[in-house]
Amino acid sequence: MKQLPPLNALKVFEAAARHLSFTKAAEELHVTPGAVSQQIKALEDFLQTPVFRRHKRALLLTDEAQASLPILREGFDRLVEAGEILAKKANAGRLTVSVAPSFASKWLVPRLDRFQEAHPDIDVWVSADMNVVDFAVDDVDIAIRYGAGRYPGLVTEHLMAEKIVPVCSPQLLTGDNPLKSPADLIHHTLLHDSSRDKDPGCPTWPMWLKAAGVCHKTGDRGLKFNQSSLVIEAAVAGKGVALAKATLALADLEAARLVIPFDLTTPTEFSYYTVHPPSKSSSPAVKAFKAWLAAEAAESADAADAQEAAA
């Protein structure tokens, strides 16, 4: 391969040739006129021929330099295209997913190994945050949101529904005050989910107790948590009875760390959705992840129904 002229010198030469002025080229490139002069000299030393000539204090191109300009500019355009291709290739195997912390820890992360096995060429970056991602600013490819499904300007697809179930440690089914009916809740600590993404139509303990026909004057008392996963962990630890999102409690129910003491579940108005900008629709990584999520969600919904039926 032939030795190439210094790239910085060529860039400076193109600017100086376009402006026919070292001073204006320096302003464009944010350097001093002296630096421009040094780069032009370096290029001329490399080529062993001048590229500019002065005529009555005016800066003119040599004939050879003038003839080279269209080719040089085309070369810079091709370099830009090559850089874009390389950047696209470098990012093709990375997928950044925005998701709420509780959904990430209780549902997504335990399943991600299966996605990695099916798509070893895609590296998943999980960004767990309660703040709603701004696709115009944040470097995120796709998000999983829990809400009403109204996300203007974004491609939105329903992933799975949610329902609220009472859950507790199996230990609470026995002991001094065993849980046999909703009326027995008066002897146990109630665990409350006060997370920011809470569905306004989602039942609270006072609402649930009223629907169950239980007079519980202190239904709003107990332990309160700002993350759904913490409510579930407190229930697993035997700290009380929780109203939990069935999707997030599923793994603990399947492992018998939790049980559903009463057959009284409530569907929520909110659901889980995948959202992403229209520009990401053609991304192979986004397509693969959405297909995988849909399959996992269907399997999760069937498993949650089975747990409810067994309660």
Secondary structure, 3 states (H helix, E strand, C coil): CCCCCCHHHHHHHHHHHHHCCHHHHHHHHCCCHHHHHHHHHHHHHHHCCCCEEEECCEEEECHHHHHHHHHHHHHHHHHHHHHHHHHHHHHHCEEEEEECHHHHHHHHHHHHHHHHHHCCCCEEEEEECCCCCCCCCCCCCEEEEEECCCCCCCEEEEEEEEEEEEEECHHHHCCCCCCCCHHHHHHCCEEEECCCCCCCCCCCHHHHHHHCCCCCCCCCCCEEECCHHHHHHHHHCCCCEEEEEHHHHHHHHHCCCCECCCCCCEEEEEEEEEEECHHHCCCHHHHHHHHHHHHHHHHHHHHHHHHHHHC
